[in-house]
């Protein structure tokens, strides 16, 4: 049986090492608890009665469920971003500080293969969690309310890419900074990108180009907010989109609303951004003295 390429060997070892951490076990347990609680909450939506003593109509249940699912998904994306940043932060820095990286580099392994292998290993875990948690949550919502997002595949892709973006940023920071420092910076960057996106959308509503540029620049530096808006749009029913479009330009400033899917130009930039961050990670690790 032929030996695996170094990149795949490192990816496998990264998956094994990360799987042994209690963080992943705690994440899985907490996810199951959240899915169970949210399923109960969604079920209660269809059982509550209004002032007239009648339960809500099916259309009302769908509208409320779609908006509640957006909030739940935001929590999931936050947990995914935090987990990716925390796991990726010490990915390389800890091995450099402990001297373990010297035993790896003593073998015929390039530094680029180490970076790509570690990114690939954690990317597999992030993808599995994003797909698994989203599928569980949507199944629970469907069971409780019969509501299914209009574009479930796009929803999973956007949320997964958001986690991969934080993973990539955390890996880049890990080539130069300590694990805690890199993880904190990555998480703060995710929050700042979200706030920057809101500010930019407010600028769109005010027709203020200077304020609008804040959102554009923040999404170019870290595209997580643009991906989050894509996830929101994938969950919005047509009736909600029609109401938002009728509400005027200020509806775009709502951090939990998205009238349009991400433009193709932005998605192309996301692909370029991932390539650029991975290239910078390889360059940074190659030029670091060990």
Secondary structure, DSSP 8 states (H G I E B T S, - for coil): -----HHHHHHHHHHHHHHTSHHHHHHHHHHHHHHHHHHHHHHHHTT-B-TTS-B--HHHHHHHHHHHHHHHHHHHHHHHHHHHHHHHHTTTHHHHHHTHHHHHHTSS--HHHHHHHHHHHHHHHHHHHHHHHHHHHHHHHHHHH----TTHHHHHHHHHHHHHHHHHHHHHHHTTS-HHHHHHHHHHHHHHHHHHHHHHHHHHHHT-HHHHHHHHHHHHH-THHHHHHHHHHHH--HHHHHHHHHT-GGGGG-TT--SS---HHHHHHHHHHHHHHHHHHHHHHHTS--
